Amino acid sequence: MKKPILVVMAAGMGSRYGGLKQIDPVGSKGEAILDYSLYDAHRAGFETAVIIIKKAIEKDFMDTVGKRLEQCPMEIRYAFQELEKIPEGFTIPEGRTKPWGTSHAVFCAMKEIDGAPFAVINADDYYGVSAYKVIYDHLSENAQDYCMVGYELGKTVTDNGSVARGVCQVSSEGYLTDVVERTKIEKYEGGIHFTEDDGATWTDLAADTPVSMNMWGYTPSFIDEIGVRFPEFLAVDVPKNPLKAEYFLPRTVSQLLSEGKAAVKVLKSADRWYGVTYAADKPQVVAALKALTEQGLYPDGLWG
């Protein structure tokens, strides 16, 4: 079996953040969150990373993160997620600029993944050291089951606005039974809640609810499953919301679970998640990484 590969989704345009958050510096030497992710992944055992970007941000990305990663000990490959990469017979809705979603991003990286088991992360999420170790070990030892690293919802929300989370149901044996993408979850004075009707009604969620932060582990066959299901998304979902409909990874997983074609082991990480959904989140992330560096978890300057 081939060694696991890390796939990093970095094609987003950062509309809520107000810029390209996947290249925004948060470390003392200008490092982005992605630098810390690759540093953690390498010491967990990953030797290869595939970074998915868009052609529109290629120059900005390569002039910053890409230049630094020339010193990274991992093999770095690049894939491009573009709207035009869709099956024959489908067209792009007029005015559409938003990428097709996370499942499509992974599908676009098929050649670079090259038949290896792989983990998937967001470029702008800090997952913590232990998450990479548990997912690498699972992918190295288990040739059949998918996996995901679950986090407690209360440790992933922000004070600065709404977030999207995959809300998970987990069996007593530790396997995922369902995941539902909630696109507008917010903190409020009494707790955490979500809405499906633009705030007309709200439903509470417990702080310890397990959620997906898009840290998944897959066998190579998962990419084929995405390809089979992508045309249905384009035919059914896109006409309902031509400019914004997205094909999320949790949707593909949920379909496979309902069909009995997959089992997903829910792994746990004791580390806290940090992210930059909004520009106002950045100071907290900078402070957290500075503290972890002072504690000796990271060198002051990841790539020397």
C-alpha distance (Angstrom), angle and dihedral (degrees) to the residues before:
residue distance angle dihedral
M1 . . .
K2 3.80 . .
K3 3.79 118.8 .
P4 3.84 115.9 -97.3
I5 3.80 118.2 -91.9
L6 3.79 127.3 -150.0
V7 3.83 115.6 -129.9
V8 3.82 116.0 -160.7
M9 3.81 120.2 -162.5
A10 3.81 106.5 -146.2
A11 3.81 103.0 148.4
G12 3.82 98.1 101.4
M13 3.79 120.4 116.7
G14 3.83 97.2 -144.3
S15 3.81 98.7 -126.4
R16 3.82 94.7 168.5
Y17 3.80 92.4 40.1
G18 3.78 94.7 50.9
G19 3.80 97.2 -127.1
L20 3.78 146.9 20.8
K21 3.79 100.0 -48.0
Q22 3.81 92.1 177.9
I23 3.82 88.8 71.5
D24 3.82 99.9 32.3
P25 3.84 110.2 120.7
V26 3.81 118.2 -116.1
G27 3.82 100.9 156.5
S28 3.80 130.3 80.0
K29 3.82 92.3 -107.3
G30 3.80 95.5 43.4
E31 3.81 96.5 -87.5
A32 3.81 119.1 160.0
I33 3.81 122.8 -141.7
L34 3.81 86.4 -98.3
D35 3.81 90.3 64.5
Y36 3.80 90.6 56.9
S37 3.80 90.8 47.1
L38 3.79 92.5 54.2
Y39 3.79 91.3 44.9
D40 3.81 90.5 53.4
A41 3.80 93.0 43.0
H42 3.80 92.8 52.1
R43 3.78 94.6 52.4
A44 3.81 88.8 48.0
G45 3.81 89.8 58.3
F46 3.82 107.2 -90.5
E47 3.81 112.2 137.0
T48 3.82 100.2 177.0
A49 3.80 133.1 46.3
V50 3.81 129.2 -170.9
I51 3.81 112.3 -156.7
I52 3.81 116.3 -160.4
I53 3.81 115.5 -151.7
K54 3.80 138.6 154.6
K55 3.78 123.8 -107.1
A56 3.82 87.7 -122.7
I57 3.82 91.7 66.4
E58 3.80 99.0 32.5
K59 3.81 96.6 106.4
D60 3.81 94.8 45.7
F61 3.79 90.8 46.5
M62 3.79 96.5 46.9
D63 3.82 92.7 45.5
T64 3.81 90.9 56.8
V65 3.81 119.6 17.9
G66 3.79 94.7 17.3
K67 3.79 92.5 53.5
R68 3.81 91.9 51.2
L69 3.79 92.3 47.3
E70 3.80 90.0 62.5
Q71 3.83 82.5 82.9
C72 3.83 94.0 47.6
P73 3.83 112.9 110.9
M74 3.82 91.2 -138.8
E75 3.79 125.0 90.7
I76 3.81 105.3 -107.8
R77 3.81 120.4 -153.4
Y78 3.80 127.0 179.4
A79 3.80 131.7 -143.2
F80 3.80 128.6 -178.6
Q81 3.80 126.7 -134.2
E82 3.79 109.5 -155.5
L83 3.81 132.1 168.7
E84 3.80 90.6 -124.7
K85 3.81 92.9 65.0
I86 3.81 96.8 93.2
P87 3.82 133.5 119.2
E88 3.79 120.6 -81.9
G89 3.78 114.9 -88.8
F90 3.81 95.5 40.6
T91 3.79 128.9 97.0
I92 3.79 133.8 -159.2
P93 3.82 112.8 -104.9
E94 3.78 113.6 -112.7
G95 3.80 110.2 -93.7
R96 3.80 94.9 16.7
T97 3.84 113.4 141.9
K98 3.82 101.3 147.9
P99 3.83 116.4 103.3
W100 3.82 116.8 -108.3
G101 3.81 94.1 -110.2
T102 3.77 142.0 -97.7
S103 3.80 98.3 -55.2
H104 3.80 89.5 53.6
A105 3.82 90.1 48.5
V106 3.80 91.1 56.7
F107 3.81 90.8 45.5
C108 3.81 89.4 55.2
A109 3.83 89.8 56.3
M110 3.81 94.4 55.8
K111 3.81 96.9 114.4
E112 3.79 94.4 47.7
I113 3.83 93.0 47.8
D114 3.81 86.2 53.9
G115 3.79 100.4 -168.9
A116 3.81 97.8 -49.5
P117 3.80 126.9 130.9
F118 3.78 107.2 -102.3
A119 3.78 145.8 -166.4
V120 3.82 121.1 -142.5
I121 3.80 126.5 -149.8
N122 3.81 139.2 166.4
A123 3.79 115.0 -108.3
D124 3.81 93.0 -135.0
D125 3.83 98.2 50.1
Y126 3.80 125.3 91.3
Y127 3.79 106.3 -148.3
G128 3.81 103.0 177.0
V129 3.79 132.5 -115.9
S130 3.81 100.5 -81.6
A131 3.82 94.9 53.5
Y132 3.81 92.2 66.8
K133 3.79 92.5 48.1
V134 3.81 95.5 52.1
I135 3.80 94.3 45.2
Y136 3.81 93.9 45.5
D137 3.81 91.2 50.2
H138 3.81 91.8 48.9
L139 3.81 93.5 49.7
S140 3.80 91.1 46.8
E141 3.79 94.8 50.3
N142 3.83 105.3 31.9
A143 3.79 119.0 61.9
Q144 3.83 96.5 178.9
D145 3.80 116.0 36.0
Y146 3.78 124.9 72.9
C147 3.79 117.2 -139.0
M148 3.78 142.2 -162.4
V149 3.78 135.1 -166.6
G150 3.79 109.5 -122.5
Y151 3.81 125.5 -152.3
E152 3.79 131.8 -167.7
L153 3.82 109.2 -102.3
G154 3.80 93.0 -131.5
K155 3.82 89.8 60.6
T156 3.80 93.3 54.2
V157 3.82 107.5 46.2
T158 3.80 125.2 97.1
D159 3.79 133.8 -136.9
N160 3.80 89.8 -137.0
G161 3.80 105.2 70.2
S162 3.80 144.6 -54.1
V163 3.81 126.4 -32.1
A164 3.80 136.1 -163.7
R165 3.79 117.5 -123.9
G166 3.79 137.1 172.1
V167 3.82 102.6 -124.0
C168 3.80 109.2 -148.1
Q169 3.78 137.2 -152.9
V170 3.81 113.8 -155.1
S171 3.81 128.9 -164.3
S172 3.80 124.0 -130.1
E173 3.83 87.1 -103.4
G174 3.80 90.8 58.7
Y175 3.80 98.9 -104.6
L176 3.79 126.7 132.3
T177 3.81 112.7 -109.2
D178 3.82 98.9 175.7
V179 3.80 141.9 -7.1
V180 3.79 124.4 -162.3
E181 3.79 121.8 -167.6
R182 3.81 110.0 -130.8
T183 3.78 107.4 -168.9
K184 3.81 99.2 -170.1
I185 3.81 116.4 43.6
E186 3.80 119.5 155.6
K187 3.78 140.5 178.9
Y188 3.78 117.7 -123.2
E189 3.78 134.1 177.6
G190 3.80 93.5 -86.9
G191 3.81 99.4 40.8
I192 3.81 139.3 -72.6
H193 3.80 128.9 -38.1
F194 3.80 142.5 165.3
T195 3.80 136.9 -144.6
E196 3.79 132.6 -152.3
D197 3.81 97.1 -175.4
D198 3.82 104.3 53.9
G199 3.79 93.9 -87.5
A200 3.81 100.6 -47.6
T201 3.82 88.4 119.3
W202 3.80 133.1 11.6
T203 3.82 133.9 -156.5
D204 3.80 122.9 -156.7
L205 3.79 123.5 -124.6
A206 3.81 125.1 -162.9
A207 3.80 116.3 -114.5
D208 3.81 91.3 -122.7
T209 3.81 93.8 53.7
P210 3.83 107.1 131.9
V211 3.78 112.9 -118.4
S212 3.77 136.9 -178.0
M213 3.79 116.7 -119.3
N214 3.81 90.8 -171.7
M215 3.80 95.3 -91.9
W216 3.79 100.0 135.8
G217 3.79 134.7 160.2
Y218 3.81 121.1 -149.9
T219 3.76 143.2 179.4
P220 3.83 115.3 -123.0
S221 3.83 92.6 -101.2
F222 3.80 90.6 69.0
I223 3.80 91.1 80.2
D224 3.80 90.0 57.9
E225 3.81 89.1 52.3
I226 3.81 90.5 53.8
G227 3.79 90.3 51.9
V228 3.81 92.2 52.1
R229 3.82 92.8 51.2
F230 3.80 101.3 38.6
P231 3.84 95.6 82.0
E232 3.83 90.3 55.8
F233 3.81 89.8 54.5
L234 3.80 91.3 50.3
A235 3.80 92.8 47.1
V236 3.82 99.5 42.7
D237 3.81 110.7 23.0
V238 3.80 103.9 33.2
P239 3.84 95.8 59.2
K240 3.82 88.3 55.5
N241 3.81 93.0 53.0
P242 3.83 107.9 11.0
L243 3.78 98.6 176.7
K244 3.80 102.3 39.7
A245 3.82 112.2 22.1
E246 3.83 110.4 124.6
Y247 3.78 133.8 -166.9
F248 3.82 102.8 -133.7
L249 3.81 126.4 -163.4
P250 3.84 91.9 -123.1
R251 3.81 89.3 59.5
T252 3.79 92.2 56.7
V253 3.80 91.3 46.1
S254 3.81 92.3 48.3
Q255 3.79 90.9 52.1
L256 3.80 91.7 51.4
L257 3.80 91.8 47.5
S258 3.81 92.2 51.0
E259 3.81 90.0 49.7
G260 3.80 92.3 49.2
K261 3.80 91.2 -120.4
A262 3.79 98.9 120.5
A263 3.79 144.5 36.0
V264 3.79 120.0 -155.9
K265 3.80 119.8 -159.9
V266 3.81 112.1 -149.5
L267 3.79 109.3 -137.1
K268 3.79 122.3 -164.3
S269 3.77 132.0 -137.2
A270 3.79 124.2 -165.5
D271 3.79 91.2 -155.7
R272 3.77 123.6 101.6
W273 3.79 118.8 -113.2
Y274 3.81 120.2 -129.0
G275 3.78 128.3 -172.0
V276 3.79 144.6 164.0
T277 3.78 106.7 -129.7
Y278 3.81 88.5 147.8
A279 3.81 131.7 26.2
A280 3.81 88.4 -115.6
D281 3.83 88.7 64.0
K282 3.80 93.1 63.9
P283 3.84 99.7 82.3
Q284 3.82 90.8 56.5
V285 3.81 91.6 51.1
V286 3.82 92.4 47.1
A287 3.81 90.9 50.1
A288 3.81 93.1 47.3
L289 3.81 93.9 50.7
K290 3.80 91.2 45.5
A291 3.81 89.3 53.8
L292 3.82 92.5 48.1
T293 3.80 89.5 50.2
E294 3.79 91.5 50.7
Q295 3.83 88.3 50.5
G296 3.81 89.0 56.8
L297 3.80 97.9 -110.3
Y298 3.81 90.7 120.2
P299 3.81 133.2 24.2
D300 3.79 117.4 -115.9
G301 3.79 93.1 -102.8
L302 3.80 112.8 24.4
W303 3.79 98.9 -147.2
G304 3.78 99.9 38.0
